[in-house]
Amino acid sequence: MSSTEPESFEPGNFFVRLIYIVVYVVILGIVRFVLWGVLLVQIVMHLIGAQPSVGAKRVGKSVADYIYRIWLYLSYNTNDKPFPFNSRKGSLD
C-alpha cells in the first residue's frame, strides 16, 4: 500500500480519525469565509473595470487546494492530514 491509501480500519483508528474529521469540518466552515472574501474582492475588481487581483487569485488557488486536501482526507481517499496537523505539502495526484 502507498502512504496515501487508508490503512486497516481498526476501531482505535476510527475514533482518532473521527476526531480529525470533526476538526476538519469546523475548519471547512471557517475557510469558506476566506473563499467568499476572495470572490468578493474579484467581483469588486471586475465591477470597477480593473484587472483581477493577482494576489487574490493566488490566495483563491491556495484555499481551493487546501479545501481539496481536506475533502480527500474526509472521504478516506488519503491518510495524509492537511494543515494544521501536517505541515508538509503533499501531492494532489
C-alpha positions in Angstrom: 0.0 0.0 0.0 1.2 3.5 -0.7 1.3 6.0 2.1 -1.8 7.8 0.8 -4.0 4.8 0.9 -6.1 4.3 4.1 -4.7 1.8 6.5 -6.6 -1.0 8.0 -9.8 0.2 9.7 -9.3 -0.8 13.3 -11.7 0.6 16.0 -9.0 2.7 17.6 -8.1 4.2 14.2 -11.7 5.0 13.6 -12.2 7.1 16.7 -8.9 9.0 16.2 -9.9 9.7 12.6 -13.4 10.7 13.7 -11.9 13.4 15.9 -9.9 14.7 12.9 -13.0 14.6 10.8 -14.9 16.8 13.3 -11.9 19.3 13.4 -11.7 19.4 9.6 -15.4 20.0 9.2 -15.1 23.0 11.5 -12.0 24.2 9.6 -14.0 23.9 6.3 -16.7 26.2 7.8 -14.1 28.8 8.6 -12.2 28.5 5.4 -15.3 29.1 3.3 -15.4 32.7 4.5 -11.9 33.3 3.2 -13.0 31.9 -0.2 -16.1 34.2 -0.1 -13.8 37.2 0.7 -11.6 36.3 -2.3 -14.7 36.1 -4.5 -16.0 39.5 -3.3 -12.6 41.1 -4.0 -12.5 39.7 -7.5 -16.1 40.8 -8.2 -15.4 44.4 -7.0 -12.2 44.5 -9.1 -14.3 43.4 -12.1 -17.0 45.9 -11.4 -14.6 48.9 -11.3 -13.0 47.7 -14.5 -9.7 46.7 -13.1 -7.8 43.5 -13.8 -8.4 40.6 -11.5 -6.2 40.8 -8.4 -3.1 38.6 -8.8 -2.9 38.3 -5.0 -6.5 37.3 -4.7 -6.0 34.7 -7.5 -3.1 33.2 -5.6 -5.0 33.2 -2.3 -8.0 31.6 -4.0 -5.9 28.9 -5.5 -4.3 28.1 -2.2 -7.6 28.0 -0.4 -9.1 25.8 -3.1 -6.1 23.4 -2.9 -6.5 23.3 0.9 -10.2 22.5 0.7 -9.4 19.8 -1.9 -6.9 18.2 0.5 -9.4 18.3 3.4 -12.1 16.6 1.2 -9.6 13.9 0.2 -8.9 13.2 3.8 -12.6 13.3 4.8 -13.6 11.0 2.0 -11.0 8.4 3.0 -9.0 8.9 -0.2 -5.9 9.6 1.7 -4.4 9.4 5.2 -2.3 12.5 4.7 -3.8 15.1 7.1 -3.8 18.6 5.8 -2.6 21.6 7.7 -2.5 22.2 10.8 -1.8 18.6 11.7 0.6 18.1 8.8 2.8 21.0 7.7 4.4 19.3 4.7 2.8 19.9 1.3 1.7 16.6 -0.3 1.0 16.0 -3.9 -2.5 16.4 -5.3 -2.3 13.4 -7.5 
